[in-house]
Amino acid sequence: MSKTVTIHPNKSIIDVLGPHQYKSSTDFIREYVSNAWDAEATRVDITIEKDQIGIQDNGCGMDIDGLQSFWTPSGSTKVSGGTTSKFKRRLIGKFGIGKFSALTIADTIEVTSKCGNEYNRVIFDYPEFMKSARWELPISKPVARVPEANMTRIVFKDLKKNISAERIAARVLDCPLNEDFQVFI
């Protein structure tokens, strides 16, 4: 039996949390860079192509349980007011709803993550998910070479509009940046 991630809330809640919750189409950048901060990443690379935007970090990565938590609104295991173990950073994320902010710009969110010996991918196709009676997303093994270090790469596909590198850079300035956390575009 193949493994899946179950999406728990009512589908209409995802619609509210995603495309209708955020004012700016670049808010998702802040949300995903903040997730990298909480994952103890030291580097985040943002790539902008004509048909997709990618965000990759060198944080702790997510195993299958982490992917389940990632796709569950309010499924965050973060403690309000808590800090990360390695860098003692103040945690930013709290409610687990920011991931759906990307639905303002993209219809497909592909998450690939390596954590320890686990290397998995989950693809969330918003239009297909909303039409489907299923509430599960299949977990697959990426065909790419397994990275040596833990990492998470999120690719936003089926873009609804183009976003310039300048607008993304402006949104990155809203994120916590310091000598042990850098973002490259």
N, C-alpha and C positions, 0 to 999 in steps of 0.2 A: 504494500500500500504506500502510495506517495505521501510525503509529508506536506502539510499545508499550514498556513497562518490563517486563523479565523478572525474576521473583522466583527467586533461585538456590537457596536451601536446600530441603531436604526439607520438605514441608508439616507434618509432625509437629514439626519444630523450631520453626516459627512458633507452633504451639499451645503449646509449652513456653515460648518466649520471651514470649508474649503473656499470655493469661489466667491462666497458672499460675506465672509468674515473679515477679509483684509481689504483695506482701501487702495493700497498700491500693489501693482504687479511685481514689485521687487521686494516686498516684505518677506517672501520666502527665503531670500538670501540670508537675511539676519537670523531667521529661525534655524536654518540648517548649519550656518557657521556657529551659532550658539550651541547646537547639539555637538559639534566637533569640540568646542571648548569643554563642555561637560564630559566628553569622552576622553579627555586628557590628551588631545592631539597637540602637536607642536607646529604642525604645518597643514594648511588647507590650500588646495589648488582648485581654482575655478576656471573651467574652460568654456568658451562661448563659441558655438558653431552656428551655422545658418539654421539648422534644424534641431539643435539640442543644446542644453546647458548641463555641464557636469560639475559636481563638487566632490572632491576626494580628500579624505583626511587620513592621518597616520595615528589615529586614536586607538582605543582598546578594541574596536570592532564589535560585532554582535554575533553571538551563536544563535541557535534556533530559538531559545527562550528570549533572547534579546530582540530578535526580529518580531516575535509575537508581541512583546511589549511595545516595540516601535510602532506597530500597526494598530495598537489599541489605544484610542483616546482615553485619557485618564489612566493609562496603563503604565505610566512612568514609575520607575522604582526610585526616583530621585526624592530626597527628603528636603522639604522646604527649609531654606536657611542652611542646608548642609554644604559640605565642601568635598572636593575630590580628594582621593587618597594620595595620589602621587604629588601633585603640584599645590594642593590645598587651595584650589580655586573655589570661589563661591559659585555654587551651582546656579545656572540661569533658568533652565527649563523646569516646569512644575507640573503642567497639566497634560502633556502629551498630545496637544492639538495642533501645534505648529506645523507638523509634517503636512497637513492638508492645505496649508497656505500656498503650496506650489500649484494647487489646482486653479489658481487665478491665472497662471501662465501656461500650464501644460496639462495635457490629458493623460499622459502616461508617466509614472514614476517608477524607475527601475533601481532597486537597492541591491548592491552586491557588497558582501562583507566577509572579512576573514577575522576569526577570533580563535586563537589557539590552532587546533587542528581542523576546525570547521571552516568551510568556504561555501557560502550559499548565496542564492539570488532569489529575490521576490519581485515580481512585476505587477504593479497596480495600474490597470487600464480602466480609468474612471468611467468612460461611457459604457464599456462592456460590463463593468461591475454593477453599474446602476441598472442595466437591463437584465442582468442575470438573477436567477432565484437563489444562487449560491452565495454564501457569505465567506467563502474561503479563497485564499490566494495560494497557488502551488509554490512550493519551495523547490528550486532546481539547483543543480550544480553548474557553475559557469564553465564554459569550455576553454576559457583563457587559462594560461599558466597560473598556477597558484602562487600568489605573492609570498615572500618569505616572512614579512612582518604583518602584524595586524593592521587592518585598514577598513575603511568604508568608502564606497564610491556610489554616489547617487546621480543618476542621469535623468533629466527631465526631457521627455520627448513629446512629439506631436504638439509643438508650441502653438499657442493661440495668437501670439504676437512676438515681434522681435524686441529684444532688450539690448541696449548698447552696453559696452564695457564701462563706459563712464557712469551710467546709471547704477550698474552693479557695484562699481567702486565706491560710489557715494553711499550706498546702503551698507557696504562693509565697514565704513567709518562709524556706523552705529554699533558695531560689535566690539567686544573687549579685545584689544590688541596690546601685546607687550613683547618683551624680548623672548619669552618662551612660547609665544603663540603668534604665528605669522600667517597672513593670507596673501596668496599670489593669484593674479588674474592674467 
